[in-house]
């Protein structure tokens, strides 16, 4: 984890809450307390629907230069969401509130954290190193949380009391970021500086169609990444009969691998730009989605679905690390607004995909989520193919910049 700054651990809250918290605790808690797949889909949709606020959050941060304040408020929102879930009973409204709070906090962090890195990077090398260390902190959060939750599960600690672990970790992160905040961001930094990062790509790549196709691909790829990761432990429990505790341990092991794999992805980006890394991540999505779809309902070794989740997490770590940089190259907007628009599509895909997954679970069973996920990545790959065809010269130049 070279080049890690203390404020980078703000990204760890996403690992704690967005990854482990939702997949291991929130989803099973909703099913256990309410037995409603539809409510689960609604809550996940609210988490994703918070992405509608992403451009507003980014624009507000750029306009008033309040990036640091909003980052701390996002961490506080995560803490309040966990606290609310701890005291929740069977009230539908309470779970809606939890979903909305998690969504707003996650969206704000996903908008602001990459903005701090990209806006302060002077060249592609610094950008790649900074994004890699940022997302390494996210997976460090997954490692610590996953191991603690797995240990608590084996010690028969209730899911409700396991939330105390997450609350404690988020509070520690909030204290760390308060002590060592990120550098301030100037909204006009991309125009003011002449460094390589601010000259991501030629003007030709700022056309509307490549930017639109990129956002569309991100939207549909979230059908697979969000459903198979956030619902993954629940899905493999119901479809493959793998205990949740084993999934938590698998996520922790996978996160350890991701910390090292992100270093490789960062170096690859520094050398070749972000596009090839993104293409590789989408190819892995397709392979993992296809294997889940093919093996669902069949008698397979329980190691297989956990292994597929491990591989999926590696692809997700590369994808999540790299798409903010691609957005910076293709978008003509200000730094935080660009990340806000990206998050709008990410969260929108997350929300729509989760809502469809919840409805599909109630009507067709858990295995149907694999079909929905595979369909999403196929559409995303069609969008990527169209993007490559209409802007291949430009993306090649941008990748080598």
C-alpha positions as MATLAB code, in Angstrom:
seq = 'XXXXXXXXXXXXXXXXXXXXXXXXXXXXXXXXXXXXXXXXXXXXXXXXXXXXXXXXXXXXXXXXXXXXXXXXXXXXXXXXXXXXXXXXXXXXXXXXXXXXXXXXXXXXXXXXXXXXXXXXXXXXXXXXXXXXXXXXXXXXXXXXXXXXXXXXXXXXXXXXXXXXXXXXXXXXXXXXXXXXXXXXXXXXXXXXXXXXXXXXXXXXXXXXXXXXXXXXXXXXXXXXXXXXXXXXXXXXXXXXXXXXXXXXXXXXXXXXXXXXXXXXXXXXXXXXXXXXXXXXXXXXXXXXXXXXXXXXXXXXXXXXXXXXXXXXXXXXXXXXXXXXXXXXXXXXXXXXXXXXXXXXXXXXXXXXXXXXXXXXXXXXXXXXXXXXXXXXXXXXXXXXXXXXXXXXXXXXXXXXX';
ca = [
       0.000    0.000    0.000;
       2.585    2.513   -1.143;
       1.685    6.173   -1.160;
      -1.281    5.800    1.211;
      -2.376    9.008    2.920;
      -4.314    8.896    6.193;
      -7.364   10.492    4.555;
      -7.432    7.654    2.016;
      -9.003    5.554    4.765;
     -12.237    7.458    4.161;
     -12.589    4.965    1.314;
     -12.452    2.171    3.901;
     -15.944    3.151    5.014;
     -17.198    1.969    1.622;
     -15.583   -1.409    2.253;
     -17.076   -1.557    5.743;
     -20.625   -0.438    4.919;
     -21.186   -0.735    1.160;
     -19.471   -4.081    0.702;
     -19.478   -6.092    3.934;
     -22.292   -4.253    5.690;
     -24.819   -4.648    2.883;
     -23.805   -8.084    1.631;
     -23.201   -9.831    4.962;
     -25.535   -8.037    7.382;
     -28.154   -5.745    5.824;
     -29.542   -8.147    3.229;
     -29.791  -11.196    5.538;
     -31.239   -9.018    8.338;
     -34.020   -7.784    6.051;
     -34.832  -11.312    4.902;
     -34.736  -12.703    8.463;
     -36.912   -9.950    9.954;
     -39.380   -9.380    7.121;
     -39.069  -12.386    4.741;
     -39.617   -9.945    1.865;
     -37.485  -10.061   -1.258;
     -39.465   -7.091   -2.554;
     -38.472   -4.969    0.469;
     -34.881   -6.062   -0.017;
     -35.060   -4.879   -3.631;
     -36.640   -1.579   -2.548;
     -33.913   -0.897    0.008;
     -31.203   -1.708   -2.514;
     -32.950    0.524   -5.035;
     -32.934    3.380   -2.519;
     -29.209    2.853   -1.981;
     -28.692    3.059   -5.722;
     -31.276    5.791   -6.167;
     -29.170    8.082   -4.024;
     -27.014    8.365   -7.123;
     -29.535   10.890   -8.394;
     -27.948   13.259   -5.887;
     -24.418   12.618   -7.167;
     -24.272   15.513   -9.689;
     -25.792   17.805   -7.059;
     -23.208   16.751   -4.473;
     -20.366   17.187   -6.962;
     -21.626   20.522   -8.239;
     -22.201   21.797   -4.694;
     -18.714   20.748   -3.621;
     -17.121   22.483   -6.640;
     -19.197   25.641   -6.325;
     -18.620   26.204   -2.613;
     -15.257   24.395   -2.224;
     -16.691   22.282    0.588;
     -15.304   18.916   -0.489;
     -13.705   18.193    2.896;
     -16.823   19.032    4.910;
     -19.043   16.903    2.692;
     -16.620   13.988    3.013;
     -16.911   14.030    6.807;
     -20.698   14.368    6.626;
     -20.750   11.292    4.379;
     -18.875    9.264    6.982;
     -21.236   10.497    9.689;
     -24.190    9.465    7.507;
     -22.802    5.931    7.270;
     -22.543    5.792   11.053;
     -26.131    7.018   11.534;
     -27.379    4.441    8.999;
     -25.805    1.592   10.966;
     -27.166    2.979   14.223;
     -30.677    3.159   12.726;
     -30.408   -0.413   11.433;
     -29.302   -1.574   14.893;
     -32.581   -0.374   16.430;
     -34.808   -1.298   13.455;
     -37.642   -3.801   13.890;
     -40.009   -4.823   11.101;
     -41.060   -1.350    9.976;
     -40.731   -0.924    6.230;
     -40.128    2.816    6.593;
     -37.140    2.260    8.876;
     -35.405    0.082    6.303;
     -36.125    2.668    3.621;
     -34.405    5.270    5.818;
     -31.420    2.974    6.320;
     -31.131    2.416    2.562;
     -31.363    6.144    1.823;
     -28.709    7.008    4.430;
     -26.292    4.347    3.204;
     -26.872    5.462   -0.377;
     -26.248    9.158    0.292;
     -23.120    8.451    2.319;
     -21.682    6.052   -0.250;
     -22.470    8.296   -3.201;
     -20.803   11.283   -1.555;
     -17.648    9.280   -0.795;
     -17.525    7.832   -4.314;
     -17.854   11.326   -5.781;
     -15.421   13.112   -3.484;
     -12.608   10.645   -2.776;
     -11.514   10.112   -6.413;
     -11.914   13.860   -6.977;
      -9.296   14.586   -4.311;
      -6.861   12.183   -6.007;
      -7.474   13.208   -9.615;
      -7.503   16.953   -8.952;
      -4.229   16.827   -6.995;
      -2.357   14.573   -9.449;
       0.150   16.266  -11.723;
       0.524   13.387  -14.191;
      -0.770    9.938  -15.103;
       1.771    8.216  -12.858;
       0.627   10.117   -9.769;
      -2.984    9.563  -10.720;
      -2.557    5.794  -11.078;
      -0.609    5.521   -7.830;
      -3.118    7.665   -5.936;
      -6.195    5.795   -7.171;
      -4.542    2.452   -6.429;
      -3.734    3.403   -2.833;
      -7.219    4.880   -2.349;
      -8.927    1.650   -3.348;
      -6.381   -0.435   -1.451;
      -7.696    1.313    1.666;
     -11.218    0.317    0.662;
     -10.204   -3.321    0.519;
      -8.236   -3.011    3.726;
     -11.566   -2.036    5.296;
     -13.156   -5.145    3.776;
     -10.371   -7.359    5.145;
     -10.685   -6.084    8.711;
     -14.491   -6.032    8.693;
     -14.859   -9.401    6.971;
     -12.527  -11.127    9.429;
     -14.229   -9.574   12.454;
     -17.714  -10.419   11.180;
     -16.676  -13.993   10.328;
     -15.200  -14.384   13.815;
     -18.354  -12.966   15.394;
     -20.498  -15.316   13.293;
     -18.521  -18.353   14.421;
     -18.874  -17.181   18.028;
     -22.654  -17.081   17.515;
     -22.880  -13.305   17.908;
     -26.214  -12.127   16.521;
     -26.369  -10.153   13.281;
     -27.724   -7.176   15.205;
     -24.746   -7.110   17.571;
     -22.349   -7.545   14.658;
     -23.485   -4.083   13.550;
     -21.616   -2.699   16.582;
     -18.374   -3.823   14.935;
     -19.173   -1.835   11.812;
     -20.189    1.241   13.799;
     -16.926    1.167   15.717;
     -14.862    0.898   12.538;
     -16.704    3.742   10.778;
     -16.214    5.946   13.859;
     -12.455    5.247   13.794;
     -12.344    6.217   10.101;
     -14.207    9.462   10.819;
     -11.675   10.366   13.515;
      -8.746    9.600   11.169;
     -10.117   11.787    8.371;
     -10.851   14.611   10.823;
      -7.266   14.497   12.085;
      -5.714   14.315    8.589;
      -8.128   15.743    5.953;
      -7.462   15.516    2.193;
      -5.974   18.445    0.272;
      -8.420   21.148   -0.833;
      -9.816   20.944   -4.373;
     -10.089   23.907   -6.711;
     -12.944   23.520   -9.196;
     -10.952   25.177  -11.983;
      -7.857   23.071  -11.365;
      -8.157   21.229  -14.662;
      -8.028   24.476  -16.568;
      -5.462   26.186  -14.327;
      -2.839   23.445  -14.405;
      -1.005   22.262  -17.479;
       0.061   18.885  -16.102;
      -0.569   15.631  -17.872;
      -3.548   14.688  -15.723;
      -5.330   17.842  -16.761;
      -4.521   17.095  -20.381;
      -6.059   13.666  -20.239;
      -7.135   13.562  -23.828;
      -7.525   15.544  -27.005;
     -10.602   17.710  -27.483;
     -12.023   15.126  -29.846;
     -12.659   12.751  -26.932;
     -14.897   15.366  -25.306;
     -17.696   14.664  -27.771;
     -21.064   13.731  -26.322;
     -21.421   10.247  -27.809;
     -18.300    8.591  -26.289;
     -19.172   10.086  -22.894;
     -22.778    8.873  -23.203;
     -21.765    5.345  -24.283;
     -19.286    5.120  -21.417;
     -21.952    6.107  -18.890;
     -24.413    3.666  -20.456;
     -21.873    0.834  -20.210;
     -21.246    1.681  -16.551;
     -25.006    1.687  -15.877;
     -25.629   -1.801  -17.291;
     -22.427   -3.351  -15.912;
     -23.737   -2.468  -12.453;
     -26.540   -5.015  -12.966;
     -23.898   -7.717  -12.603;
     -21.378   -6.175  -10.229;
     -23.915   -4.851   -7.718;
     -26.239   -7.862   -7.721;
     -23.562  -10.535   -7.589;
     -21.467   -8.744   -4.971;
     -24.058   -7.085   -2.736;
     -26.465  -10.034   -2.974;
     -23.692  -12.582   -3.542;
     -23.477  -14.119   -0.051;
     -27.268  -14.381    0.148;
     -27.475  -15.861   -3.361;
     -24.847  -18.522   -2.791;
     -26.453  -19.379    0.543;
     -29.823  -19.970   -1.101;
     -28.626  -21.425   -4.423;
     -25.425  -23.244   -3.421;
     -26.100  -23.699    0.339;
     -22.938  -21.916    1.497;
     -23.077  -20.366    4.975;
     -22.901  -16.569    5.302;
     -19.883  -16.811    7.626;
     -17.907  -18.579    4.901;
     -18.832  -15.801    2.476;
     -17.569  -13.184    4.932;
     -14.273  -15.017    5.211;
     -14.117  -15.359    1.432;
     -14.645  -11.614    1.037;
     -11.847  -10.936    3.519;
      -9.430  -13.241    1.686;
     -10.450  -11.729   -1.639;
      -9.877   -8.239   -0.285;
      -6.325   -9.182    0.740;
      -5.710  -10.331   -2.832;
      -7.272   -7.108   -4.141;
      -4.828   -4.971   -2.174;
      -1.975   -6.520   -4.157;
      -3.856   -6.729   -7.450;
      -4.693   -3.021   -7.271;
      -0.971   -2.298   -7.164;
      -0.602   -4.162  -10.464;
      -3.605   -2.372  -11.962;
      -2.184    0.977  -10.875;
       1.122    0.214  -12.582;
      -0.670   -0.985  -15.716;
      -2.637    2.255  -15.780;
       0.507    4.343  -15.282;
       2.049    2.639  -18.307;
      -0.890    2.171  -20.703;
      -3.701    4.379  -19.440;
      -7.043    3.271  -17.958;
      -8.932    1.887  -20.950;
      -7.237   -1.521  -21.223;
      -7.658   -2.104  -17.484;
     -11.368   -1.340  -17.807;
     -11.793   -3.677  -20.784;
     -10.095   -6.493  -18.849;
     -12.433   -5.986  -15.867;
     -15.511   -6.190  -18.113;
     -14.235   -9.406  -19.689;
     -13.899  -10.966  -16.231;
     -17.450   -9.813  -15.420;
     -18.684  -11.740  -18.450;
     -16.807  -14.915  -17.503;
     -17.965  -14.853  -13.869;
     -21.566  -14.048  -14.810;
     -21.625  -16.852  -17.355;
     -20.259  -19.408  -14.880;
     -22.799  -18.442  -12.202;
     -25.588  -18.710  -14.769;
     -24.387  -22.101  -16.032;
     -23.847  -23.684  -12.600;
     -26.967  -22.359  -10.798;
     -29.221  -25.258   -9.850;
     -26.482  -27.848  -10.350;
     -24.606  -29.836   -7.718;
     -21.185  -28.160   -7.560;
     -18.445  -27.967   -4.960;
     -19.169  -25.163   -2.487;
     -15.713  -23.746   -3.161;
     -16.751  -22.768   -6.705;
     -19.253  -19.978   -5.894;
     -16.927  -18.514   -3.256;
     -14.053  -18.638   -5.753;
     -16.221  -16.848   -8.323;
     -16.996  -14.124   -5.781;
     -13.267  -13.778   -5.112;
     -12.544  -13.350   -8.826;
     -15.468  -10.943   -9.202;
     -14.135   -8.785   -6.395;
     -10.798   -8.470   -8.214;
     -12.550   -7.295  -11.369;
     -14.719   -4.898   -9.366;
     -11.677   -3.439   -7.626;
     -10.043   -2.739  -10.998;
     -13.262   -1.374  -12.462;
     -14.043    0.918   -9.528;
     -10.486    2.210   -9.401;
     -10.229    2.941  -13.103;
     -13.570    4.426  -14.166;
     -13.076    7.770  -12.352;
      -9.941    8.290  -14.448;
     -11.774    7.390  -17.680;
     -14.554    9.791  -16.726;
     -11.971   12.530  -16.253;
     -10.715   11.911  -19.778;
     -14.092   11.806  -21.513;
     -16.098   14.407  -19.598;
     -15.948   18.177  -20.267;
     -17.336   18.970  -16.791;
     -15.623   20.182  -13.602;
     -13.855   17.550  -11.430;
     -16.472   16.751   -8.766;
     -19.388   17.222  -11.190;
     -17.766   14.693  -13.537;
     -17.528   12.157  -10.723;
     -21.099   13.024   -9.746;
     -22.406   12.216  -13.219;
     -20.428    8.977  -13.193;
     -21.896    8.088   -9.813;
     -25.375    8.906  -11.106;
     -25.016    6.131  -13.660;
     -23.329    3.741  -11.234;
     -25.946    4.230   -8.539;
     -28.743    4.245  -11.107;
     -27.597    0.882  -12.451;
     -27.216   -0.371   -8.895;
     -30.728    0.759   -7.959;
     -32.532   -0.429  -11.084;
     -30.641   -3.719  -11.073;
     -31.395   -4.299   -7.383;
     -35.084   -3.495   -7.812;
     -35.345   -5.921  -10.728;
     -33.416   -8.520   -8.720;
     -35.791   -8.213   -5.761;
     -38.832   -8.616   -8.001;
     -37.165  -11.516   -9.787;
     -36.396  -13.280   -6.491;
     -40.029  -13.121   -5.418;
     -41.340  -14.321   -8.778;
     -38.691  -16.681  -10.167;
     -36.395  -17.528   -7.250;
     -32.847  -16.585   -6.291;
     -31.171  -18.213   -9.295;
     -32.968  -15.811  -11.641;
     -30.669  -13.013  -10.454;
     -27.827  -14.693  -12.338;
     -29.786  -14.421  -15.599;
     -30.501  -10.731  -14.962;
     -26.849  -10.066  -14.164;
     -25.572  -11.819  -17.273;
     -28.008   -9.864  -19.440;
     -26.732   -6.602  -17.951;
     -23.083   -7.263  -18.735;
     -23.924   -8.345  -22.296;
     -25.647   -4.991  -22.909;
     -22.693   -3.189  -21.304;
     -20.253   -4.949  -23.619;
     -22.324   -3.893  -26.635;
     -22.018   -0.277  -25.447;
     -18.269   -0.699  -24.970;
     -17.916   -2.135  -28.472;
     -19.773    0.874  -29.872;
     -17.546    3.219  -27.837;
     -14.407    1.587  -29.191;
     -15.689    1.737  -32.771;
     -16.566    5.439  -32.747;
     -13.603    6.712  -30.721;
     -10.808    4.180  -31.140;
      -8.208    6.693  -32.337;
      -9.039    9.084  -29.535;
      -9.099    6.533  -26.736;
      -5.819    5.098  -27.994;
      -4.209    8.524  -27.847;
      -5.716    9.151  -24.420;
      -4.525    5.789  -23.126;
      -0.965    6.525  -24.170;
      -1.038   10.097  -22.863;
];
